[in-house]
Amino acid sequence: MRRAYRPDEKSIRREAILAGARELFLAHTFAQLRMTDLAQCLGLGKGTLYLYFRTKEALFLAVLQTELEAWFAAAVGWLDAHPRGEPAQVARGLAAELLRRPLLPKLQALLHGVLEQNVPMAEARAFARFLQGGVGRVGARLERVLPGLAAGDGALYLLRFHGLVIGCQTMASRPPELRAALSDPDMALFDFGFEDVLCGAVVDLLQGMLARVPADPVPVG
């Protein structure tokens, strides 16, 4: 590829790098990927990648932001289309929109242990501000659809939802040998897929938050 000079050319190049990283990561683990491999796939020099993303972690944090941005938009659209949704329906709807993006849970599972490492401070802050805006936007819609949620509970649910995605993705990501061992009938409890365990967990979480009984006021005097 020839060198990008104009702002529009640089923007196109950046999007091409993100798209290439996304495709490679769908087929490989983060540890397996090298910036050299991505550069070769794109027909770029390795140094060119570092003009746009200073570290491998910064690149994949940007990929995660792209995936989350799409999920936030889809979640808002789903909630706007179901203004009177039942709690279980709402939780499954949000999970379904996430499951349409198989790369997203893989990246979420890496966020706190890997992607937050070796990322320049300015980029980490920009990502945090992006998260704050997206979680706030979707959380407000949740509270509108489910009036039983107190102010701020929509955002709190999404943070807990994120924690469940990380845990379920980690639990369901098994090497072939372990998957074979868990196929025995007496190990059926542990032979589960990411989708099944996540959908049940996010439904239970939302229903539990809505069923909370306010604490009795503490007597004064």
LOZAGU-597338 format. One record per residue (C-alpha): residue in three letters; x, y, z. Coordinates in steps of 0.1 Angstrom, whole numbers, padded with zeros to 4 digits, always signed. Layout:
% residues N
ALAXYZ
...
This chain:
% residues 221
MET+0000+0000+0000
ARG+0012+0035-0007
ARG+0016+0059+0022
ALA-0014+0078+0035
TYR-0009+0115+0037
ARG-0043+0132+0037
PRO-0066+0130+0068
ASP-0092+0110+0048
GLU-0065+0086+0036
LYS-0053+0081+0072
SER-0088+0075+0084
ILE-0093+0048+0057
ARG-0060+0032+0066
ARG-0069+0032+0103
GLU-0102+0014+0096
ALA-0084-0011+0074
ILE-0060-0019+0102
LEU-0089-0024+0126
ALA-0108-0046+0102
GLY-0077-0067+0096
ALA-0070-0071+0133
ARG-0106-0081+0138
GLU-0105-0108+0112
LEU-0072-0123+0125
PHE-0085-0123+0161
LEU-0116-0142+0151
ALA-0094-0171+0140
HIS-0066-0169+0166
THR-0060-0161+0203
PHE-0046-0128+0213
ALA-0013-0144+0224
GLN-0009-0160+0189
LEU-0012-0127+0171
ARG+0018-0106+0162
MET+0018-0071+0147
THR+0041-0085+0120
ASP+0014-0110+0109
LEU-0011-0082+0107
ALA+0012-0060+0087
GLN+0019-0088+0062
CYS-0019-0095+0058
LEU-0025-0058+0050
GLY+0006-0053+0028
LEU+0020-0027+0052
GLY+0053-0023+0069
LYS+0053-0032+0106
GLY+0063+0003+0114
THR+0032+0017+0097
LEU+0010+0000+0122
TYR+0028+0017+0151
LEU+0021+0051+0135
TYR-0016+0044+0142
PHE-0015+0022+0173
ARG+0015+0025+0196
THR+0011-0010+0211
LYS-0006-0043+0202
GLU-0029-0038+0233
ALA-0039-0003+0221
LEU-0049-0017+0187
PHE-0071-0043+0202
LEU-0086-0019+0227
ALA-0096+0002+0196
VAL-0111-0030+0181
LEU-0130-0036+0213
GLN-0143+0000+0213
THR-0156-0005+0177
GLU-0174-0037+0188
LEU-0189-0021+0219
GLU-0200+0009+0200
ALA-0220-0014+0177
TRP-0235-0032+0206
PHE-0244+0000+0224
ALA-0263+0012+0193
ALA-0280-0022+0188
ALA-0290-0023+0225
VAL-0305+0012+0223
GLY-0324+0002+0192
TRP-0337-0030+0207
LEU-0349-0013+0239
ASP-0366+0015+0219
ALA-0384-0012+0199
HIS-0396-0030+0231
PRO-0407-0002+0254
ARG-0429-0025+0275
GLY-0405-0055+0276
GLU-0406-0080+0305
PRO-0374-0084+0325
ALA-0365-0118+0311
GLN-0372-0106+0276
VAL-0351-0075+0280
ALA-0321-0095+0294
ARG-0323-0120+0266
GLY-0326-0093+0240
LEU-0294-0076+0252
ALA-0276-0109+0253
ALA-0288-0118+0218
GLU-0274-0085+0205
LEU-0241-0093+0221
LEU-0241-0129+0208
ARG-0244-0115+0172
ARG-0209-0102+0177
PRO-0187-0133+0185
LEU-0155-0112+0188
LEU-0170-0089+0215
PRO-0170-0114+0244
LYS-0135-0126+0235
LEU-0122-0091+0238
GLN-0142-0083+0269
ALA-0125-0113+0286
LEU-0091-0098+0278
LEU-0099-0062+0288
HIS-0089-0061+0325
GLY-0061-0086+0324
VAL-0045-0078+0291
LEU-0058-0049+0271
GLU-0055-0024+0300
GLN-0018-0032+0302
ASN+0007-0014+0280
VAL-0019+0012+0268
PRO-0009+0049+0267
MET-0027+0069+0294
ALA-0044+0092+0269
GLU-0059+0063+0251
ALA-0070+0046+0283
ARG-0088+0077+0294
ALA-0105+0082+0261
PHE-0117+0046+0263
ALA-0130+0051+0298
ARG-0149+0082+0287
PHE-0164+0062+0258
LEU-0175+0035+0282
GLN-0191+0060+0305
GLY-0211+0075+0277
GLY-0223+0042+0262
VAL-0232+0026+0296
GLY-0250+0058+0306
ARG-0270+0059+0274
VAL-0281+0022+0274
GLY-0286+0023+0312
ALA-0310+0052+0309
ARG-0330+0033+0283
LEU-0331+0003+0306
GLU-0346+0023+0334
ARG-0372+0038+0310
VAL-0383+0003+0298
LEU-0382-0012+0334
PRO-0394+0015+0358
GLY-0387-0009+0387
LEU-0350-0001+0383
ALA-0339+0028+0405
ALA-0319+0057+0391
GLY-0285+0044+0383
ASP-0295+0008+0384
GLY-0295+0005+0346
ALA-0258+0014+0344
LEU-0251-0009+0374
TYR-0268-0038+0356
LEU-0247-0033+0326
LEU-0215-0033+0346
ARG-0226-0066+0362
PHE-0237-0078+0328
HIS-0201-0072+0316
GLY-0187-0091+0346
LEU-0209-0121+0337
VAL-0198-0120+0301
ILE-0161-0121+0312
GLY-0168-0150+0336
CYS-0189-0171+0313
GLN-0166-0165+0284
THR-0136-0177+0305
MET-0155-0207+0318
ALA-0167-0218+0283
SER-0133-0213+0266
ARG-0118-0248+0270
PRO-0090-0266+0252
PRO-0102-0296+0231
GLU-0089-0322+0256
LEU-0110-0307+0284
ARG-0141-0305+0262
ALA-0137-0342+0254
ALA-0134-0351+0291
LEU-0165-0331+0299
SER-0185-0350+0273
ASP-0189-0379+0297
PRO-0226-0381+0310
ASP-0215-0378+0346
MET-0198-0345+0338
ALA-0229-0330+0322
LEU-0231-0302+0348
PHE-0199-0287+0335
ASP-0205-0293+0298
PHE-0221-0260+0289
GLY-0218-0235+0261
PHE-0212-0197+0265
GLU-0246-0188+0252
ASP-0266-0210+0275
VAL-0248-0201+0307
LEU-0247-0163+0298
CYS-0284-0160+0289
GLY-0295-0177+0322
ALA-0272-0156+0343
VAL-0282-0122+0328
VAL-0319-0130+0332
ASP-0314-0141+0369
LEU-0294-0109+0375
LEU-0320-0085+0362
GLN-0349-0103+0379
GLY-0329-0103+0411
MET-0322-0065+0409
LEU-0359-0058+0403
ALA-0370-0081+0432
ARG-0349-0064+0458
VAL-0368-0053+0489
PRO-0358-0019+0502
ALA-0341-0021+0536
ASP-0361-0010+0566
PRO-0352+0025+0577
VAL-0328+0026+0606
PRO-0346+0039+0637
VAL-0333+0072+0650
GLY-0328+0077+0687
